[in-house]
Amino acid sequence: MRLAIATLIAVSALTAAPAALAASSGPSSSGGGGGFDAPAPQTPKEIGRAAYNDGLRAMKKADKAAANAAKATDPRKQEKATKQATSSYERARDEFTVAVQNVGTMHEAWNGLGYSLRKLGNYPAALTAYDKALSLRPSYAEAIEYRGEAYLALNRVDDAKQAYLDLYAADRKLADQLLVAMKTWVSQKRSTSSEADASTVDALDQWVQERAQIAGQTASLTREGAGASWR
């Protein structure tokens, strides 16, 4: 955890100077010759909100590029899309960092920071950001789901299971999303894990199948499921 926090602080330091520069820049009055009056300095809240919105745009652009890379069959197009995704995730990370530096209580920005860090493969720092988001808003289902996927990437299977159970009671759609991520993890581990890890993979595979069955059986008890049964 100390390493994750240190990594997050390092990321913040990289963007602190640009943020300060952005806050202080702008045309100033020359005292004559038709100069413009200097605009009022932006407040931290305004800077943070603007950075958050820029981060969201970069994140959506990155997700789109990543999707294009996943479905590309031409190696050159795949490589180009992957680079675009990485660049945009880095931009999103930097913007969300500026946002939380200026408005530390913005749980959405912490969640976005965790998301971009996770997509860049920095899972410990991503967990730190998700933990911060959830400390500000414990019931934040999206952060719970994203953190569950980060747990999977770090092979913290029990923590991922608990994330699913928490979501199952609060947000079935996101619970299903995490269950799909678990299935993907099992499939990937089947081809890469050693025999020593096989028991862990098998255990999660069985658990996922059981939870999927339970979810299917109880779907009709929800309003959505009950409505679907009449169609």
Backbone bond lengths (Angstrom), bond angles and torsions (degrees), N, CA, C in turn:
res aa  C-N    CA-C-N  psi(-1)  N-CA   C-N-CA  omega(-1)  CA-C   N-CA-C  phi
1 M - - - 1.468 - - 1.522 110.47 -
2 R 1.382 117.21 -38.46 1.456 119.39 178.28 1.523 110.55 -61.14
3 L 1.355 116.23 -40.33 1.458 120.32 178.24 1.514 111.02 -62.99
4 A 1.329 116.62 -41.35 1.463 120.31 -179.70 1.517 110.76 -63.92
5 I 1.331 117.24 -43.18 1.457 120.87 -179.80 1.514 110.33 -65.35
6 A 1.348 116.26 -41.11 1.459 119.68 179.04 1.518 110.84 -62.45
7 T 1.334 116.25 -39.65 1.462 120.55 178.83 1.507 110.83 -63.63
8 L 1.329 116.00 -41.61 1.462 120.40 -179.69 1.521 110.47 -65.83
9 I 1.318 117.07 -39.38 1.459 120.91 178.09 1.522 110.12 -64.65
10 A 1.333 116.55 -38.94 1.464 120.54 179.06 1.513 110.92 -63.06
11 V 1.332 115.64 -41.11 1.465 119.65 177.62 1.518 110.14 -62.38
12 S 1.321 115.98 -41.52 1.462 120.56 -179.73 1.516 110.73 -63.24
13 A 1.322 116.88 -39.86 1.460 120.51 -177.93 1.511 111.93 -63.11
14 L 1.335 115.64 -33.58 1.456 119.94 -178.78 1.512 112.14 -64.76
15 T 1.326 116.35 -29.04 1.457 119.71 -175.57 1.520 113.26 -106.24
16 A 1.318 117.81 -2.39 1.457 120.26 -177.58 1.519 111.42 -65.12
17 A 1.341 116.20 -43.71 1.458 119.50 -178.58 1.515 112.71 -63.54
18 P 1.368 118.87 -47.98 1.464 118.48 176.65 1.509 112.73 -58.38
19 A 1.347 117.30 -36.92 1.458 119.84 -179.08 1.516 110.62 -65.13
20 A 1.331 116.47 -42.72 1.453 120.12 -179.94 1.517 111.00 -65.59
21 L 1.335 115.79 -38.90 1.444 120.72 178.93 1.517 110.65 -63.75
22 A 1.348 116.15 -43.39 1.461 120.28 -179.63 1.512 111.07 -62.99
23 A 1.334 115.73 -35.68 1.461 119.62 -177.54 1.526 111.81 -71.03
24 S 1.343 116.69 -29.14 1.451 119.39 -174.37 1.513 113.80 -101.23
25 S 1.347 118.26 -9.69 1.455 121.16 -175.36 1.515 111.17 -81.41
26 G 1.319 115.58 167.64 1.455 120.37 177.98 1.506 109.84 137.62
27 P 1.336 118.03 158.19 1.456 120.81 -178.56 1.511 110.81 -65.22
28 S 1.327 116.35 144.91 1.458 120.94 -179.53 1.511 110.05 -125.01
29 S 1.315 114.70 160.03 1.463 120.29 -179.86 1.515 110.54 -72.94
30 S 1.301 116.07 135.58 1.453 120.13 179.18 1.516 111.17 -91.66
31 G 1.336 116.51 -3.09 1.449 120.01 179.26 1.508 112.36 83.22
32 G 1.340 117.82 3.31 1.457 121.05 179.81 1.494 109.91 169.91
33 G 1.315 115.93 178.18 1.457 119.11 176.77 1.505 113.01 68.71
34 G 1.340 117.58 23.68 1.463 118.53 176.26 1.507 113.90 79.57
35 G 1.350 117.79 21.40 1.455 120.31 -179.77 1.515 111.90 -67.19
36 F 1.337 115.98 159.64 1.466 121.73 -179.56 1.519 109.88 -94.26
37 D 1.321 115.44 147.76 1.455 120.08 173.86 1.522 109.46 -70.35
38 A 1.307 115.98 141.62 1.465 120.28 179.08 1.520 109.36 -68.22
39 P 1.345 117.63 136.17 1.464 120.08 178.71 1.521 110.26 -69.09
40 A 1.298 115.30 155.00 1.457 119.47 177.47 1.519 109.59 -63.36
41 P 1.338 118.06 138.05 1.471 120.51 179.92 1.527 110.89 -58.44
42 Q 1.334 116.02 142.59 1.455 119.97 177.02 1.522 110.05 -71.28
43 T 1.299 115.64 145.70 1.465 119.90 175.96 1.524 108.84 -80.03
44 P 1.331 117.71 157.89 1.471 120.28 176.41 1.532 112.15 -54.18
45 K 1.331 115.76 -37.94 1.466 119.11 -179.85 1.524 111.26 -63.44
46 E 1.335 116.64 -41.15 1.459 120.45 179.22 1.524 111.43 -67.17
47 I 1.326 115.69 -42.33 1.472 119.96 178.18 1.529 110.00 -62.72
48 G 1.334 115.69 -44.90 1.461 119.93 -179.00 1.511 112.50 -63.20
49 R 1.325 117.49 -43.24 1.457 121.18 -179.64 1.522 111.35 -65.86
50 A 1.334 116.74 -41.66 1.469 120.17 178.88 1.526 110.66 -64.12
51 A 1.332 116.17 -42.51 1.465 120.03 179.39 1.526 110.54 -64.96
52 Y 1.316 116.28 -39.04 1.471 119.78 178.26 1.522 111.26 -61.30
53 N 1.320 116.90 -45.05 1.467 120.53 179.16 1.523 111.44 -64.16
54 D 1.332 116.55 -39.08 1.469 120.22 176.58 1.533 109.90 -64.98
55 G 1.323 115.78 -38.00 1.460 119.82 178.09 1.510 112.06 -63.82
56 L 1.326 116.99 -40.38 1.464 120.71 177.87 1.521 111.16 -61.76
57 R 1.329 116.33 -43.63 1.463 119.71 179.58 1.526 111.27 -62.84
58 A 1.325 115.84 -42.70 1.464 119.61 179.11 1.528 111.06 -65.51
59 M 1.334 116.46 -37.32 1.461 121.01 -179.37 1.530 111.07 -65.99
60 K 1.330 116.33 -42.46 1.460 120.08 178.80 1.538 110.65 -65.03
61 K 1.318 115.51 -39.44 1.466 119.99 177.62 1.527 110.46 -63.64
62 A 1.326 115.75 -40.62 1.464 120.62 179.52 1.523 111.22 -65.68
63 D 1.330 116.79 -43.90 1.466 120.61 179.23 1.528 110.93 -60.39
64 K 1.325 116.13 -40.55 1.460 120.65 179.63 1.525 110.52 -64.47
65 A 1.328 116.60 -43.66 1.464 120.59 179.17 1.528 110.81 -65.50
66 A 1.339 116.49 -39.42 1.467 120.31 178.95 1.524 110.84 -64.13
67 A 1.337 116.80 -38.55 1.464 121.06 177.62 1.518 110.38 -65.26
68 N 1.320 116.71 -39.87 1.466 120.72 178.09 1.529 110.68 -64.65
69 A 1.327 116.52 -39.47 1.460 120.54 178.93 1.527 110.99 -65.07
70 A 1.335 116.42 -38.22 1.465 120.97 -177.99 1.521 112.64 -66.26
71 K 1.339 116.82 -32.84 1.461 119.68 -177.54 1.524 113.65 -99.78
72 A 1.327 117.37 -3.15 1.467 120.67 -179.16 1.523 110.94 -70.53
73 T 1.305 116.65 138.80 1.472 121.67 176.80 1.527 111.56 -104.28
74 D 1.313 115.86 -22.61 1.463 120.81 176.79 1.532 108.77 -82.83
75 P 1.338 118.80 121.54 1.466 121.69 -177.38 1.525 113.22 -56.14
76 R 1.328 117.06 -37.72 1.462 119.65 -178.73 1.528 110.94 -68.72
77 K 1.325 116.16 -41.31 1.465 119.45 177.97 1.527 110.87 -66.95
78 Q 1.315 114.93 -36.40 1.462 119.16 178.99 1.527 110.81 -65.20
79 E 1.323 116.04 -43.38 1.461 120.79 179.25 1.527 111.19 -63.90
80 K 1.332 116.12 -42.27 1.460 120.57 179.71 1.529 111.11 -63.03
81 A 1.329 116.37 -44.99 1.465 120.49 -179.52 1.525 111.20 -66.02
82 T 1.323 116.56 -37.04 1.462 120.77 179.00 1.520 111.02 -64.23
83 K 1.328 116.22 -42.33 1.464 120.48 178.08 1.525 110.83 -64.64
84 Q 1.327 116.15 -39.83 1.462 119.86 178.17 1.525 110.60 -63.25
85 A 1.328 115.90 -40.96 1.463 120.24 179.22 1.526 110.93 -63.13
86 T 1.328 116.04 -46.72 1.465 120.28 -179.72 1.517 111.54 -60.64
87 S 1.326 116.09 -45.49 1.462 120.64 -179.95 1.531 111.39 -61.17
88 S 1.322 116.22 -41.69 1.467 119.89 -178.80 1.525 111.59 -71.90
89 Y 1.338 117.07 -35.65 1.471 119.00 176.16 1.530 110.28 -65.88
90 E 1.317 116.62 -36.43 1.462 119.99 177.06 1.528 110.38 -65.18
91 R 1.330 115.92 -41.07 1.464 119.57 177.56 1.532 109.98 -63.58
92 A 1.323 116.65 -42.84 1.465 120.30 178.69 1.520 110.71 -61.67
93 R 1.322 116.71 -44.30 1.472 121.19 178.05 1.525 110.79 -56.66
94 D 1.327 116.33 -45.99 1.465 119.97 -178.23 1.529 111.66 -65.65
95 E 1.337 116.72 -40.87 1.462 119.97 -179.49 1.529 111.06 -67.79
96 F 1.323 117.18 -42.68 1.458 119.77 178.99 1.533 111.11 -66.15
97 T 1.336 116.08 -32.09 1.464 119.66 176.67 1.524 110.40 -64.07
98 V 1.326 116.25 -44.17 1.464 120.10 176.68 1.532 110.18 -60.63
99 A 1.324 115.43 -40.23 1.465 119.85 -179.30 1.527 111.62 -60.49
100 V 1.332 117.28 -48.33 1.466 119.41 -177.04 1.518 111.82 -74.50
101 Q 1.333 116.89 -23.86 1.461 118.64 175.16 1.524 110.71 -66.57
102 N 1.321 116.05 -34.42 1.456 120.69 -176.63 1.521 113.30 -92.36
103 V 1.322 116.57 -31.92 1.472 121.07 178.01 1.532 107.09 -133.31
104 G 1.294 115.67 86.92 1.461 120.26 -174.89 1.509 114.98 -68.04
105 T 1.331 117.17 -12.75 1.458 120.73 -179.00 1.533 112.81 -96.56
106 M 1.323 117.58 6.68 1.461 120.79 -179.22 1.535 109.50 -82.46
107 H 1.329 116.85 94.62 1.464 120.66 -175.28 1.526 112.03 -62.62
108 E 1.347 117.30 -31.99 1.463 120.08 179.66 1.531 110.97 -64.32
109 A 1.334 116.13 -37.49 1.463 120.09 179.94 1.530 111.13 -69.21
110 W 1.340 116.55 -39.45 1.468 119.33 176.00 1.525 110.43 -62.68
111 N 1.316 116.19 -39.06 1.457 120.34 178.38 1.528 110.32 -65.00
112 G 1.342 116.88 -43.83 1.455 120.42 177.58 1.510 111.99 -62.97
113 L 1.325 116.39 -38.11 1.469 120.11 177.45 1.522 109.98 -63.01
114 G 1.333 116.30 -44.06 1.458 119.55 178.11 1.513 112.10 -61.78
115 Y 1.331 116.01 -40.49 1.466 120.97 -179.33 1.524 110.89 -62.11
116 S 1.333 116.67 -49.03 1.462 119.77 -177.84 1.525 111.50 -66.97
117 L 1.330 117.10 -38.52 1.462 120.05 176.83 1.526 111.13 -63.85
118 R 1.326 116.46 -39.79 1.466 120.05 178.90 1.525 110.88 -64.30
119 K 1.320 116.40 -42.75 1.459 120.20 179.83 1.527 111.74 -65.78
120 L 1.338 116.36 -24.93 1.462 120.72 177.15 1.526 112.08 -88.31
121 G 1.339 116.17 0.37 1.460 120.51 176.06 1.515 115.41 88.28
122 N 1.332 118.00 6.25 1.458 121.20 179.17 1.525 108.67 -94.41
123 Y 1.323 115.64 76.43 1.460 121.27 -172.19 1.528 114.20 -68.68
124 P 1.337 120.26 -41.17 1.469 118.82 178.66 1.530 112.17 -60.51
125 A 1.338 117.24 -43.82 1.463 119.90 179.02 1.520 110.61 -67.55
126 A 1.328 116.49 -34.52 1.467 120.38 177.66 1.524 110.12 -62.14
127 L 1.319 116.78 -43.36 1.468 120.33 178.85 1.519 111.24 -61.92
128 T 1.326 116.75 -38.64 1.458 120.04 178.17 1.526 110.58 -61.41
129 A 1.331 116.35 -42.04 1.467 120.52 179.64 1.526 110.98 -67.63
130 Y 1.325 117.19 -42.39 1.470 120.32 178.10 1.525 110.98 -63.29
131 D 1.321 116.08 -41.47 1.466 119.90 178.80 1.523 110.55 -60.19
132 K 1.329 115.93 -39.82 1.465 119.58 178.97 1.527 110.21 -65.56
133 A 1.335 116.61 -43.84 1.468 120.38 178.88 1.517 110.47 -58.68
134 L 1.335 116.62 -42.08 1.460 120.79 -177.03 1.523 112.19 -77.74
135 S 1.316 117.14 -22.22 1.467 118.72 174.05 1.521 110.25 -70.72
136 L 1.340 115.54 -28.64 1.460 120.96 178.27 1.525 111.32 -83.02
137 R 1.331 116.02 -32.93 1.465 120.83 179.54 1.532 108.74 -144.62
138 P 1.307 118.26 88.04 1.468 122.78 -173.77 1.524 114.84 -57.63
139 S 1.316 117.82 -27.20 1.465 120.41 -177.36 1.527 112.90 -93.29
140 Y 1.309 117.64 13.71 1.466 122.70 -176.34 1.535 109.15 -70.24
141 A 1.330 116.29 93.85 1.464 121.86 -171.84 1.524 112.86 -61.33
142 E 1.319 117.60 -39.37 1.464 120.38 -178.53 1.525 111.03 -61.40
143 A 1.317 116.97 -41.71 1.464 120.50 178.41 1.528 111.08 -67.55
144 I 1.324 117.39 -34.30 1.463 120.71 177.41 1.524 110.15 -63.59
145 E 1.335 116.38 -43.17 1.467 120.47 179.64 1.519 111.01 -65.81
146 Y 1.321 116.95 -47.82 1.461 120.88 -179.56 1.530 110.89 -61.62
147 R 1.336 116.11 -40.46 1.458 119.22 178.71 1.523 110.23 -65.63
148 G 1.331 116.73 -35.21 1.459 119.81 176.67 1.521 111.71 -60.26
149 E 1.328 116.90 -39.41 1.464 120.25 178.30 1.529 111.08 -68.93
150 A 1.324 116.19 -34.64 1.466 119.42 176.21 1.532 110.20 -66.55
151 Y 1.332 116.81 -39.22 1.462 120.28 175.75 1.532 110.49 -58.18
152 L 1.325 116.23 -43.20 1.466 119.52 179.26 1.522 111.02 -60.42
153 A 1.333 115.92 -43.33 1.466 120.01 -178.84 1.528 111.20 -61.31
154 L 1.338 116.57 -27.52 1.462 121.48 178.65 1.525 111.93 -97.11
155 N 1.349 116.45 9.83 1.469 122.99 179.42 1.533 112.67 61.76
156 R 1.313 116.50 27.02 1.472 120.92 176.19 1.533 107.71 -91.32
157 V 1.300 114.64 74.08 1.457 122.32 -171.00 1.528 112.54 -62.59
158 D 1.317 117.02 -44.50 1.469 119.59 -178.13 1.533 111.33 -62.46
159 D 1.322 116.44 -38.20 1.464 119.88 178.58 1.528 110.52 -67.23
160 A 1.334 116.29 -37.19 1.465 120.32 177.93 1.529 110.41 -65.65
161 K 1.323 116.46 -39.66 1.473 120.63 177.24 1.519 110.75 -60.50
162 Q 1.326 116.08 -44.28 1.460 119.73 -179.16 1.526 110.58 -64.62
163 A 1.317 116.04 -37.13 1.470 119.76 177.44 1.527 109.88 -61.28
164 Y 1.318 116.57 -40.38 1.468 120.08 178.22 1.521 110.93 -63.37
165 L 1.326 116.33 -45.55 1.463 119.84 -178.94 1.527 111.39 -62.68
166 D 1.336 116.16 -38.31 1.467 119.65 177.26 1.525 110.56 -64.28
167 L 1.321 116.59 -40.94 1.460 120.83 -179.67 1.521 111.79 -70.95
168 Y 1.312 116.36 -34.77 1.462 120.66 -176.89 1.521 110.89 -58.65
169 A 1.318 115.49 -34.74 1.463 119.65 -179.06 1.525 112.45 -83.63
170 A 1.348 116.50 -17.85 1.463 119.35 -173.46 1.520 114.55 -114.22
171 D 1.333 117.69 -35.81 1.466 120.80 -174.76 1.525 108.68 -152.00
172 R 1.333 116.23 96.11 1.461 120.15 -174.78 1.528 112.80 -64.19
173 K 1.323 116.59 -33.41 1.459 119.65 -179.31 1.526 110.83 -63.76
174 L 1.315 116.65 -46.10 1.460 120.28 178.69 1.527 111.20 -71.25
175 A 1.334 116.82 -30.82 1.465 119.95 175.43 1.527 109.68 -62.48
176 D 1.325 116.10 -43.45 1.462 120.44 177.68 1.522 111.08 -62.61
177 Q 1.330 115.97 -37.54 1.462 120.51 179.59 1.521 110.99 -63.21
178 L 1.337 116.25 -41.76 1.459 119.84 178.55 1.516 110.75 -69.33
179 L 1.319 117.66 -33.90 1.464 120.43 178.41 1.532 110.11 -65.00
180 V 1.313 117.12 -38.31 1.467 121.24 176.04 1.528 109.74 -62.90
181 A 1.338 117.07 -41.31 1.462 120.88 177.98 1.528 110.63 -62.64
182 M 1.330 116.45 -36.04 1.465 120.24 177.56 1.529 110.91 -66.03
183 K 1.328 116.19 -41.28 1.458 120.06 178.01 1.527 110.31 -62.09
184 T 1.311 116.79 -41.29 1.465 121.31 178.39 1.520 110.21 -63.59
185 W 1.343 116.53 -41.71 1.463 121.17 178.76 1.519 110.35 -60.66
186 V 1.310 116.93 -44.81 1.467 121.25 179.18 1.527 110.16 -60.54
187 S 1.331 116.46 -45.61 1.462 120.77 -179.25 1.520 111.57 -61.53
188 Q 1.319 116.70 -42.33 1.462 120.60 -179.78 1.518 111.33 -68.05
189 K 1.322 116.27 -40.52 1.461 120.06 -178.72 1.528 111.99 -68.61
190 R 1.313 116.66 -28.21 1.466 120.37 178.59 1.534 110.61 -57.69
191 S 1.328 116.03 -35.54 1.459 119.99 -174.92 1.528 113.84 -95.34
192 T 1.328 116.72 -11.02 1.467 118.65 -176.26 1.525 114.88 -120.97
193 S 1.304 118.34 -21.43 1.467 120.34 -174.82 1.529 112.19 -78.80
194 S 1.321 114.35 154.88 1.454 120.79 176.31 1.526 109.53 -82.09
195 E 1.321 115.94 172.07 1.461 120.15 179.56 1.529 110.98 -61.94
196 A 1.336 115.96 -28.62 1.464 119.96 -179.30 1.530 111.17 -66.29
197 D 1.326 116.58 -27.58 1.460 120.59 -179.03 1.528 112.52 -92.72
198 A 1.318 116.52 -7.57 1.461 120.56 -173.99 1.522 112.54 -58.89
199 S 1.327 117.12 -37.96 1.467 119.83 -177.90 1.528 111.10 -64.87
200 T 1.328 116.60 -37.85 1.465 120.43 178.26 1.521 110.78 -65.61
201 V 1.333 115.89 -42.82 1.464 121.09 179.70 1.521 109.89 -65.07
202 D 1.333 116.38 -44.57 1.464 120.22 -179.87 1.528 111.19 -62.44
203 A 1.326 115.52 -40.12 1.464 119.82 -178.65 1.529 111.11 -64.90
204 L 1.328 116.53 -42.06 1.467 118.79 179.11 1.521 110.51 -69.90
205 D 1.310 116.66 -37.44 1.459 120.54 178.57 1.530 110.17 -58.63
206 Q 1.327 116.35 -46.70 1.461 120.59 179.27 1.523 110.56 -63.98
207 W 1.331 116.37 -42.45 1.472 121.33 -179.99 1.517 110.61 -61.45
208 V 1.332 116.45 -42.90 1.466 121.18 179.96 1.527 110.44 -63.25
209 Q 1.321 116.65 -43.00 1.463 119.91 179.27 1.533 110.88 -62.74
210 E 1.312 115.81 -41.01 1.468 119.57 179.45 1.528 110.91 -65.39
211 R 1.335 116.16 -43.35 1.462 119.12 -179.61 1.527 111.35 -67.20
212 A 1.324 116.81 -36.42 1.459 120.48 178.32 1.526 110.33 -64.51
213 Q 1.331 116.24 -38.37 1.464 120.66 178.42 1.529 110.64 -66.37
214 I 1.325 115.75 -43.93 1.464 120.01 178.86 1.521 110.19 -62.70
215 A 1.322 116.77 -42.82 1.464 121.40 -179.88 1.525 110.53 -61.35
216 G 1.338 115.64 -39.91 1.458 119.49 179.08 1.516 112.25 -67.36
217 Q 1.325 116.11 -38.86 1.458 120.25 -179.06 1.523 112.78 -69.31
218 T 1.321 115.89 -32.53 1.464 119.48 -177.21 1.524 113.36 -93.31
219 A 1.321 117.22 -5.57 1.468 119.78 -177.79 1.525 111.25 -59.92
220 S 1.324 117.12 -36.51 1.457 120.47 -177.68 1.525 112.78 -69.50
221 L 1.349 115.35 -13.11 1.456 119.22 179.61 1.522 112.16 -83.66
222 T 1.343 116.46 -14.65 1.452 120.07 177.90 1.511 109.29 -85.56
223 R 1.295 116.73 162.16 1.460 120.57 179.00 1.516 111.48 -59.69
224 E 1.339 115.17 -40.60 1.457 119.72 -179.21 1.524 110.21 -65.11
225 G 1.353 115.34 -44.77 1.446 119.15 -178.94 1.505 112.20 -67.04
226 A 1.323 116.86 -40.03 1.449 120.69 179.41 1.511 110.86 -63.93
227 G 1.340 116.24 -40.21 1.466 119.74 178.63 1.504 111.05 -66.10
228 A 1.347 116.18 -38.78 1.459 119.00 -178.68 1.524 111.67 -65.79
229 S 1.345 117.04 -31.25 1.462 119.80 -178.14 1.522 112.78 -68.49
230 W 1.334 117.73 -15.94 1.468 121.15 -180.00 1.506 112.65 -95.28
231 R 1.336 116.29 -4.86 1.471 118.02 -178.53 1.510 110.58 -83.26
